[in-house]
Amino acid sequence: MDATARGTLVARVGDEVEHTTGLLSLCREGEGEVGRRMEVEMARQIWRNDEGFRQQLDELEEHLYLCFFTINKSRNLVKELLGD
């Protein structure tokens, strides 16, 4: 994954978190029946988007793991070349 794709993935996860946070803020402001309907709609949207969000997090986690693995492997090669 190149830097552009990685940045896009991080941005998508961040956007989803911001969207959910915004929905929660709206629900806190709602009162009575309107607030209740907002809560139900928010729960629906979170439920609908949950699988996609989890998939994005899994992709990001996998990418981070591969980055750290590559960094560690490179570090070990440099140590070997320098004679430890």
C-alpha distance (Angstrom), angle and dihedral (degrees) to the residues before:
residue distance angle dihedral
M1 . . .
D2 3.78 . .
A3 3.79 126.1 .
T4 3.81 93.2 -97.5
A5 3.80 93.3 53.1
R6 3.79 91.0 45.2
G7 3.81 91.0 50.6
T8 3.79 90.5 49.0
L9 3.80 91.8 50.6
V10 3.81 92.4 49.5
A11 3.81 90.3 47.1
R12 3.83 92.0 51.0
V13 3.80 91.7 51.4
G14 3.81 90.2 47.0
D15 3.81 92.1 48.9
E16 3.80 91.3 51.5
V17 3.81 91.4 50.9
E18 3.83 90.7 49.0
H19 3.81 91.3 48.5
T20 3.80 92.7 51.3
T21 3.81 91.4 45.7
G22 3.81 89.5 52.0
L23 3.80 91.2 51.3
L24 3.79 90.7 50.7
S25 3.81 90.8 50.9
L26 3.80 91.0 51.7
C27 3.80 91.0 50.7
R28 3.78 91.6 52.5
E29 3.81 89.5 54.9
G30 3.81 94.9 49.3
E31 3.78 119.2 93.1
G32 3.77 134.2 -162.3
E33 3.79 119.1 -16.7
V34 3.81 93.3 -11.6
G35 3.80 90.7 54.6
R36 3.79 90.8 47.9
R37 3.81 92.4 51.8
M38 3.79 89.9 48.1
E39 3.81 90.2 52.1
V40 3.80 91.7 50.8
E41 3.82 92.0 48.8
M42 3.80 91.4 46.8
A43 3.80 91.0 51.4
R44 3.82 89.2 49.5
Q45 3.79 92.8 51.8
I46 3.79 93.8 46.0
W47 3.81 90.5 48.9
R48 3.82 91.0 48.7
N49 3.82 94.1 48.1
D50 3.81 97.2 39.4
E51 3.82 97.5 91.5
G52 3.80 93.6 48.7
F53 3.79 91.4 46.8
R54 3.80 91.7 50.1
Q55 3.79 90.1 49.1
Q56 3.81 90.7 51.9
L57 3.80 90.4 50.3
D58 3.81 90.9 48.5
E59 3.82 90.9 51.3
L60 3.79 90.8 48.9
E61 3.81 92.0 47.5
E62 3.81 91.3 50.1
H63 3.78 91.5 48.9
L64 3.81 92.3 49.4
Y65 3.80 90.4 49.2
L66 3.82 90.9 52.2
C67 3.81 91.3 47.6
F68 3.81 92.7 51.5
F69 3.80 90.8 44.6
T70 3.81 90.9 52.7
I71 3.80 92.5 46.1
N72 3.80 91.5 50.1
K73 3.81 92.4 47.0
S74 3.81 91.0 49.7
R75 3.79 91.3 47.4
N76 3.80 90.8 52.6
L77 3.81 91.3 49.3
V78 3.81 90.9 51.6
K79 3.81 90.5 49.1
E80 3.81 89.3 50.7
L81 3.79 92.3 50.0
L82 3.80 91.9 48.8
G83 3.78 91.1 51.2
D84 3.79 96.5 -109.3
